[in-house]
Amino acid sequence: MSLHGAKKQEVIGKFRQHESDTGSPEVQIALISARIGELSKHFETHTKDHSSRRGLLKLVGHRRRLLNYLKSNNKTGYLKLIGELGIRK
């Protein structure tokens, strides 16, 4: 499951650092978080979809690695991002 164009552009517009930014860690984490949210809703009705659950776990791991990278390189950006997305403590 991927994000549709309008939703993806909305997330990119909210978290980008400059006009042509589509690949910064902040944007990547926000996009992955949006996909995780959509997959979580999917599992409310499709509880036995184990192949998609594996994909969800891979996304969570990828987001965790990106968050660790951001935390080590840009502490203020990390704190701002987790506050806006409502993840971690």
N, CA, C and O atoms as a MOPAC input file, in Angstrom:
PM7 MOZYME 1SCF
protein

 N      0.83700 1    -1.18200 1     0.00000 1
 C      0.00000 1     0.00000 1     0.00000 1
 C      0.88000 1     1.24200 1     0.00000 1
 O      1.74700 1     1.41900 1     0.85500 1
 N      0.63600 1     2.06700 1    -0.95400 1
 C      1.38500 1     3.30900 1    -1.00800 1
 C      0.42100 1     4.47800 1    -0.84200 1
 O     -0.79700 1     4.32900 1    -0.93100 1
 N      1.00200 1     5.62400 1    -0.60100 1
 C      0.19000 1     6.82700 1    -0.45100 1
 C     -0.23200 1     7.33600 1    -1.81800 1
 O      0.53000 1     7.23600 1    -2.78000 1
 N     -1.41300 1     7.87100 1    -1.91100 1
 C     -1.87400 1     8.45500 1    -3.16100 1
 C     -1.24500 1     9.83100 1    -3.33200 1
 O     -0.78300 1    10.43400 1    -2.36300 1
 N     -1.22800 1    10.31600 1    -4.54700 1
 C     -0.52600 1    11.54000 1    -4.90700 1
 C     -0.84000 1    12.75000 1    -4.05500 1
 O      0.07600 1    13.43500 1    -3.59900 1
 N     -2.09800 1    13.02600 1    -3.83400 1
 C     -2.47600 1    14.22900 1    -3.09200 1
 C     -2.02500 1    14.13900 1    -1.63400 1
 O     -1.50600 1    15.10700 1    -1.07900 1
 N     -2.22300 1    12.98900 1    -1.02700 1
 C     -1.82300 1    12.79900 1     0.37300 1
 C     -0.30700 1    12.89300 1     0.50500 1
 O      0.20500 1    13.48700 1     1.45400 1
 N      0.40700 1    12.30300 1    -0.45100 1
 C      1.86800 1    12.32300 1    -0.42100 1
 C      2.39200 1    13.74900 1    -0.56500 1
 O      3.30900 1    14.14600 1     0.15300 1
 N      1.82200 1    14.51600 1    -1.48000 1
 C      2.25000 1    15.89400 1    -1.67500 1
 C      1.94200 1    16.75400 1    -0.45100 1
 O      2.70000 1    17.66800 1    -0.12500 1
 N      0.84600 1    16.46500 1     0.21700 1
 C      0.49900 1    17.19300 1     1.43200 1
 C      1.53100 1    16.94800 1     2.53300 1
 O      1.95200 1    17.88500 1     3.21200 1
 N      1.93300 1    15.69700 1     2.70600 1
 C      2.93100 1    15.35400 1     3.73300 1
 C      4.27600 1    15.98500 1     3.38200 1
 O      4.94600 1    16.54500 1     4.25000 1
 N      4.66600 1    15.89600 1     2.12900 1
 C      5.94300 1    16.48500 1     1.70000 1
 C      5.92200 1    17.99500 1     1.91900 1
 O      6.89700 1    18.56400 1     2.41000 1
 N      4.82700 1    18.64200 1     1.56100 1
 C      4.70900 1    20.09300 1     1.72900 1
 C      4.81000 1    20.52300 1     3.18500 1
 O      5.33400 1    21.59700 1     3.48200 1
 N      4.31900 1    19.70400 1     4.08000 1
 C      4.33900 1    20.06200 1     5.49200 1
 C      5.71700 1    19.90100 1     6.12300 1
 O      6.07700 1    20.67700 1     7.00800 1
 N      6.49100 1    18.92100 1     5.69200 1
 C      7.74300 1    18.59800 1     6.36600 1
 C      9.00900 1    18.93500 1     5.58100 1
 O     10.10700 1    18.67900 1     6.07500 1
 N      8.89900 1    19.49000 1     4.39400 1
 C     10.10500 1    19.77400 1     3.61700 1
 C     10.88400 1    20.94300 1     4.20800 1
 O     10.32600 1    21.81000 1     4.88100 1
 N     12.18700 1    20.94500 1     3.93900 1
 C     13.09100 1    21.96000 1     4.46400 1
 C     13.21800 1    23.15100 1     3.51400 1
 O     13.41700 1    24.28300 1     3.95600 1
 N     13.10400 1    22.89600 1     2.21600 1
 C     13.16800 1    23.95500 1     1.20800 1
 C     12.24900 1    23.56800 1     0.05300 1
 O     11.61800 1    22.51200 1     0.09300 1
 N     12.16900 1    24.39500 1    -0.95200 1
 C     11.17600 1    24.25700 1    -2.01600 1
 C     11.24800 1    22.92500 1    -2.76400 1
 O     10.20900 1    22.33700 1    -3.06400 1
 N     12.45100 1    22.43900 1    -3.07100 1
 C     12.55600 1    21.21500 1    -3.87000 1
 C     12.93200 1    19.99900 1    -3.02500 1
 O     13.44400 1    19.01700 1    -3.56200 1
 N     12.69000 1    20.04600 1    -1.73200 1
 C     13.07000 1    18.96000 1    -0.83200 1
 C     12.04100 1    17.84000 1    -0.86900 1
 O     10.87300 1    18.04400 1    -0.53800 1
 N     12.48800 1    16.64900 1    -1.27600 1
 C     11.61500 1    15.47900 1    -1.23100 1
 C     12.29800 1    14.29000 1    -0.57600 1
 O     11.66600 1    13.25000 1    -0.39200 1
 N     13.57300 1    14.41600 1    -0.21700 1
 C     14.30700 1    13.25800 1     0.27500 1
 C     15.01200 1    13.45100 1     1.59400 1
 O     15.78500 1    12.58200 1     1.99800 1
 N     14.78000 1    14.55100 1     2.28300 1
 C     15.43000 1    14.74800 1     3.57700 1
 C     14.89800 1    13.73000 1     4.57500 1
 O     13.79800 1    13.20900 1     4.39100 1
 N     15.65300 1    13.43700 1     5.62500 1
 C     15.18700 1    12.46400 1     6.60900 1
 C     13.82800 1    12.82900 1     7.21100 1
 O     13.01600 1    11.94700 1     7.49200 1
 N     13.58400 1    14.11000 1     7.40500 1
 C     12.30400 1    14.52800 1     7.97200 1
 C     11.14100 1    14.13700 1     7.06600 1
 O     10.12000 1    13.63300 1     7.53400 1
 N     11.30500 1    14.37200 1     5.77000 1
 C     10.25600 1    14.03700 1     4.81600 1
 C     10.08500 1    12.52300 1     4.72500 1
 O      8.96000 1    12.02400 1     4.69100 1
 N     11.20000 1    11.79200 1     4.68500 1
 C     11.12700 1    10.33800 1     4.59500 1
 C     10.41200 1     9.75000 1     5.81000 1
 O      9.57700 1     8.85700 1     5.67000 1
 N     10.73800 1    10.24600 1     6.99300 1
 C     10.11200 1     9.74700 1     8.21300 1
 C      8.62000 1    10.05700 1     8.21300 1
 O      7.81100 1     9.22000 1     8.61300 1
 N      8.25400 1    11.24900 1     7.77000 1
 C      6.84100 1    11.62300 1     7.73000 1
 C      6.07000 1    10.74900 1     6.74500 1
 O      4.95100 1    10.33100 1     7.03800 1
 N      6.65500 1    10.46900 1     5.58000 1
 C      5.99200 1     9.60600 1     4.60400 1
 C      5.83200 1     8.18100 1     5.13300 1
 O      4.78000 1     7.56400 1     4.96700 1
 N      6.87300 1     7.67100 1     5.76200 1
 C      6.79700 1     6.32200 1     6.32200 1
 C      5.75300 1     6.27000 1     7.43400 1
 O      5.01500 1     5.29100 1     7.54200 1
 N      5.68600 1     7.30900 1     8.25800 1
 C      4.69500 1     7.34200 1     9.33300 1
 C      3.27900 1     7.35200 1     8.77800 1
 O      2.38600 1     6.72400 1     9.34600 1
 N      3.06600 1     8.06200 1     7.67100 1
 C      1.75000 1     8.08000 1     7.04700 1
 C      1.39300 1     6.69100 1     6.51200 1
 O      0.25200 1     6.24900 1     6.64600 1
 N      2.35800 1     6.01100 1     5.91000 1
 C      2.11100 1     4.65100 1     5.41500 1
 C      1.83400 1     3.69500 1     6.56300 1
 O      0.97300 1     2.82300 1     6.44600 1
 N      2.55600 1     3.84600 1     7.67500 1
 C      2.33000 1     3.00500 1     8.84900 1
 C      0.90600 1     3.21800 1     9.37100 1
 O      0.22600 1     2.26100 1     9.74100 1
 N      0.46900 1     4.45600 1     9.39800 1
 C     -0.89200 1     4.75400 1     9.85100 1
 C     -1.95300 1     4.10600 1     8.97600 1
 O     -2.94400 1     3.57500 1     9.47800 1
 N     -1.74200 1     4.15000 1     7.66500 1
 C     -2.70100 1     3.52600 1     6.75900 1
 C     -2.70800 1     2.01300 1     6.90900 1
 O     -3.76900 1     1.38900 1     6.87400 1
 N     -1.53100 1     1.42000 1     7.07600 1
 C     -1.47400 1    -0.03000 1     7.26500 1
 C     -2.11600 1    -0.44300 1     8.58900 1
 O     -2.74300 1    -1.50000 1     8.67100 1
 N     -1.96700 1     0.36500 1     9.60000 1
 C     -2.58400 1     0.05000 1    10.88900 1
 C     -4.09500 1     0.00400 1    10.76600 1
 O     -4.74300 1    -0.86300 1    11.35300 1
 N     -4.66500 1     0.93800 1     9.99800 1
 C     -6.10700 1     0.91300 1     9.75500 1
 C     -6.50700 1    -0.33400 1     8.96700 1
 O     -7.56700 1    -0.91400 1     9.20500 1
 N     -5.65600 1    -0.73800 1     8.03400 1
 C     -5.91400 1    -1.92300 1     7.21600 1
 C     -6.02600 1    -3.17300 1     8.09000 1
 O     -6.84700 1    -4.04900 1     7.82000 1
 N     -5.20600 1    -3.25400 1     9.13200 1
 C     -5.19100 1    -4.45300 1     9.97500 1
 C     -6.37200 1    -4.53000 1    10.92400 1
 O     -6.59400 1    -5.57700 1    11.53100 1
 N     -7.13300 1    -3.46100 1    11.07200 1
 C     -8.33900 1    -3.53500 1    11.88600 1
 C     -9.37800 1    -4.43900 1    11.23400 1
 O    -10.15200 1    -5.09700 1    11.92900 1
 N     -9.40000 1    -4.47500 1     9.91100 1
 C    -10.36800 1    -5.31300 1     9.21200 1
 C     -9.75000 1    -6.59100 1     8.65000 1
 O    -10.45200 1    -7.58600 1     8.46900 1
 N     -8.45000 1    -6.57500 1     8.37200 1
 C     -7.78000 1    -7.73100 1     7.77400 1
 C     -6.72800 1    -8.25900 1     8.75200 1
 O     -5.52800 1    -8.05900 1     8.56200 1
 N     -7.19300 1    -8.92600 1     9.78600 1
 C     -6.28100 1    -9.34100 1    10.86500 1
 C     -5.33600 1   -10.45900 1    10.44900 1
 O     -4.28400 1   -10.62600 1    11.06500 1
 N     -5.67600 1   -11.21900 1     9.43600 1
 C     -4.84100 1   -12.35500 1     9.05300 1
 C     -3.93700 1   -12.06900 1     7.85700 1
 O     -3.40300 1   -12.99800 1     7.25000 1
 N     -3.76400 1   -10.83000 1     7.52400 1
 C     -2.92100 1   -10.44200 1     6.39500 1
 C     -1.46800 1   -10.37800 1     6.85700 1
 O     -0.94400 1    -9.30600 1     7.16100 1
 N     -0.83000 1   -11.54500 1     6.90200 1
 C      0.50900 1   -11.62600 1     7.47700 1
 C      1.58500 1   -11.06700 1     6.55800 1
 O      2.59600 1   -10.56700 1     7.05100 1
 N      1.41100 1   -11.13000 1     5.26000 1
 C      2.42400 1   -10.59200 1     4.36500 1
 C      2.49700 1    -9.06400 1     4.47400 1
 O      3.58500 1    -8.49000 1     4.42500 1
 N      1.35700 1    -8.41800 1     4.61900 1
 C      1.35900 1    -6.97000 1     4.81300 1
 C      1.88400 1    -6.60200 1     6.19000 1
 O      2.49300 1    -5.54700 1     6.36300 1
 N      1.65200 1    -7.46400 1     7.16900 1
 C      2.16700 1    -7.21000 1     8.51600 1
 C      3.69500 1    -7.22700 1     8.50600 1
 O      4.33500 1    -6.44700 1     9.21200 1
 N      4.27400 1    -8.11900 1     7.70400 1
 C      5.72900 1    -8.15900 1     7.57700 1
 C      6.22900 1    -6.85400 1     6.96900 1
 O      7.24600 1    -6.31700 1     7.40800 1
 N      5.53000 1    -6.34500 1     5.96900 1
 C      5.88800 1    -5.06300 1     5.37400 1
 C      5.78400 1    -3.93000 1     6.37700 1
 O      6.60900 1    -3.01600 1     6.37800 1
 N      4.77000 1    -3.98800 1     7.23000 1
 C      4.61500 1    -2.98100 1     8.28100 1
 C      5.80700 1    -3.00800 1     9.22900 1
 O      6.33400 1    -1.95600 1     9.59400 1
 N      6.23300 1    -4.19200 1     9.62800 1
 C      7.38000 1    -4.30100 1    10.53400 1
 C      8.66000 1    -3.78600 1     9.88600 1
 O      9.49800 1    -3.18100 1    10.55400 1
 N      8.81000 1    -4.02600 1     8.58600 1
 C      9.96900 1    -3.48800 1     7.87600 1
 C      9.92900 1    -1.96000 1     7.84100 1
 O     10.96000 1    -1.30700 1     8.00100 1
 N      8.73900 1    -1.39300 1     7.63300 1
 C      8.60200 1     0.06600 1     7.63600 1
 C      8.92400 1     0.65100 1     9.00400 1
 O      9.58300 1     1.68700 1     9.09600 1
 N      8.46600 1     0.00000 1    10.06200 1
 C      8.74000 1     0.48400 1    11.41800 1
 C     10.24600 1     0.47200 1    11.67700 1
 O     10.78000 1     1.41300 1    12.26500 1
 N     10.93500 1    -0.58600 1    11.24400 1
 C     12.37500 1    -0.65900 1    11.41300 1
 C     13.11300 1     0.40700 1    10.61800 1
 O     14.08200 1     0.99600 1    11.09700 1
 N     12.64300 1     0.64900 1     9.39800 1
 C     13.26500 1     1.67900 1     8.56500 1
 C     13.07400 1     3.06300 1     9.18500 1
 O     14.00100 1     3.87200 1     9.20300 1
 N     11.86600 1     3.33300 1     9.69300 1
 C     11.60900 1     4.61400 1    10.35700 1
 C     12.47900 1     4.77000 1    11.59300 1
 O     12.98500 1     5.85900 1    11.86200 1
 N     12.65700 1     3.69000 1    12.34800 1
 C     13.48200 1     3.73900 1    13.55100 1
 C     14.93200 1     4.08400 1    13.20300 1
 O     15.56100 1     4.89800 1    13.87700 1
 N     15.45400 1     3.45800 1    12.14600 1
 C     16.82900 1     3.75700 1    11.72900 1
 C     16.97800 1     5.20500 1    11.27500 1
 O     17.96900 1     5.85800 1    11.60200 1
 N     16.00000 1     5.71100 1    10.52200 1
 C     16.04300 1     7.11000 1    10.09700 1
 C     15.94600 1     8.05700 1    11.29000 1
 O     16.61500 1     9.09000 1    11.31400 1
 N     15.12600 1     7.71900 1    12.27400 1
 C     15.02100 1     8.55200 1    13.48100 1
 C     16.32900 1     8.55800 1    14.25800 1
 O     16.73700 1     9.59700 1    14.77700 1
 N     16.98700 1     7.41100 1    14.34300 1
 C     18.28600 1     7.36300 1    15.02000 1
 C     19.31100 1     8.22500 1    14.29400 1
 O     20.10400 1     8.91900 1    14.93100 1
 N     19.29900 1     8.18200 1    12.96600 1
 C     20.20700 1     9.00600 1    12.17500 1
 C     19.92900 1    10.48900 1    12.42600 1
 O     20.85200 1    11.27000 1    12.65600 1
 N     18.66900 1    10.86400 1    12.38000 1
 C     18.29300 1    12.26500 1    12.58100 1
 C     18.65200 1    12.72300 1    13.98800 1
 O     19.10100 1    13.85200 1    14.17900 1
 N     18.45700 1    11.86000 1    14.96200 1
 C     18.77100 1    12.19800 1    16.35400 1
 C     20.26000 1    12.45600 1    16.53800 1
 O     20.64700 1    13.34200 1    17.29900 1
 N     21.09600 1    11.68600 1    15.84600 1
 C     22.53500 1    11.87000 1    16.00600 1
 C     23.06300 1    13.06600 1    15.22500 1
 O     24.09600 1    13.62500 1    15.59200 1
 N     22.38000 1    13.47200 1    14.15400 1
 C     22.88300 1    14.55700 1    13.31000 1
 C     22.17400 1    15.88900 1    13.49700 1
 O     22.76300 1    16.93800 1    13.23500 1
 N     20.92300 1    15.87200 1    13.94300 1
 C     20.15100 1    17.10800 1    14.05500 1
 C     19.16300 1    16.96500 1    15.20900 1
 O     17.98800 1    16.66400 1    14.99800 1
 N     19.64100 1    17.17900 1    16.41000 1
 C     18.82900 1    16.95200 1    17.60800 1
 C     17.57400 1    17.82800 1    17.63000 1
 O     16.49700 1    17.34900 1    17.98700 1
 N     17.69700 1    19.10700 1    17.25200 1
 C     16.52700 1    19.98200 1    17.28400 1
 C     15.48700 1    19.55300 1    16.24100 1
 O     14.28800 1    19.56200 1    16.51900 1
 N     15.94400 1    19.18100 1    15.05400 1
 C     15.02500 1    18.69800 1    14.02400 1
 C     14.33400 1    17.41200 1    14.45100 1
 O     13.15500 1    17.20700 1    14.16000 1
 N     15.07000 1    16.54600 1    15.14200 1
 C     14.51000 1    15.29800 1    15.66300 1
 C     13.40000 1    15.58900 1    16.66200 1
 O     12.30900 1    15.02900 1    16.56200 1
 N     13.67400 1    16.45700 1    17.62000 1
 C     12.68300 1    16.76600 1    18.64500 1
 C     11.43900 1    17.41700 1    18.05100 1
 O     10.31800 1    17.12100 1    18.46200 1
 N     11.64400 1    18.30800 1    17.07900 1
 C     10.52000 1    18.96800 1    16.41800 1
 C      9.67000 1    17.95100 1    15.65200 1
 O      8.44000 1    17.99200 1    15.70200 1
 N     10.34000 1    17.04200 1    14.94700 1
 C      9.63500 1    16.07300 1    14.11700 1
 C      8.82300 1    15.09500 1    14.96600 1
 O      7.66300 1    14.83000 1    14.65200 1
 N      9.40200 1    14.56100 1    16.02300 1
 C      8.64500 1    13.60100 1    16.82800 1
 C      7.48700 1    14.28700 1    17.55400 1
 O      6.47400 1    13.65500 1    17.85000 1
 N      7.64000 1    15.57100 1    17.83700 1
 C      6.53000 1    16.31200 1    18.43200 1
 C      5.37500 1    16.49400 1    17.45600 1
 O      4.21100 1    16.35800 1    17.83300 1
 N      5.69800 1    16.80100 1    16.20000 1
 C      4.66200 1    17.01500 1    15.19600 1
 C      3.97000 1    15.71000 1    14.80000 1
 O      2.76200 1    15.68300 1    14.56300 1
 N      4.75500 1    14.62600 1    14.73000 1
 C      4.17100 1    13.35100 1    14.32700 1
 C      3.52100 1    12.60100 1    15.47500 1
 O      2.70800 1    11.70500 1    15.25000 1
 N      3.86800 1    12.95500 1    16.69400 1
 C      3.29000 1    12.27900 1    17.85000 1
 C      3.83400 1    10.88700 1    18.06400 1
 O      3.10800 1     9.99800 1    18.50900 1
 N      5.11600 1    10.68000 1    17.75000 1
 C      5.73600 1     9.38000 1    17.96300 1
 C      6.80100 1     9.51400 1    19.03800 1
 O      7.35300 1    10.59400 1    19.25300 1
 N      7.07700 1     8.43300 1    19.69200 1
 C      8.04400 1     8.34300 1    20.80000 1
 C      7.66300 1     9.27900 1    21.93600 1
 O      6.61900 1     9.93000 1    21.89800 1
 N      8.51000 1     9.33700 1    22.93000 1
 C      8.21700 1    10.17400 1    24.09700 1
 C      9.13800 1    11.36000 1    24.15800 1
 O      9.03600 1    12.17400 1    25.07600 1

